[in-house]
Amino acid sequence: MNVYENKKTIFDFFRFLNERKLKEAFELLDDDLHWWIVGSIPVSGDYDFKKITFGFKMIFRAFENFQFTLKEMTGEDERVSLVAESHGIRTSTGKHYNNQYHFLFTLHQGKIHKVKEYFDTVHALWVESPESKEI
């Protein structure tokens, strides 16, 4: 796969997520996926294929109108770097979730094989707490 095809895979992955075509999105993930999420909050840590697909399903259940907006993407060899933003309403708290992300994807034979995900963990905790005020 070349850089253009790898970038298209990442673009398609997020397009499918935004369209709630989870089956199609998950088909772009390698069976031996390793997805790492920054920080020390409950969602931080290491995920395999089963855990990350379950996590995405939970996100779409927990948030109303959850969407990713892709901002900047660059690629080299089998790596794609993506800056993105998300928006959604947390159904349990009514709070607007708007986070900024950096993803570093490594692809293998056209599938997403490794991911490093960085985002604002303080904002993620805030949106979960019904008693916290706007930050």
Secondary structure, DSSP 8 states (H G I E B T S, - for coil): --HHHHHHHHHHHHHHHHTT-HHHHHTTEEEEEEEEE-SSSTT-EEE-HHHHHHHHHHHHHHEEEEEEEEEEEEEETTEEEEEEEEEEEETTT--EEEEEEEEEEEEETTEEEEEEEEE-HHHHHHHH-TT----
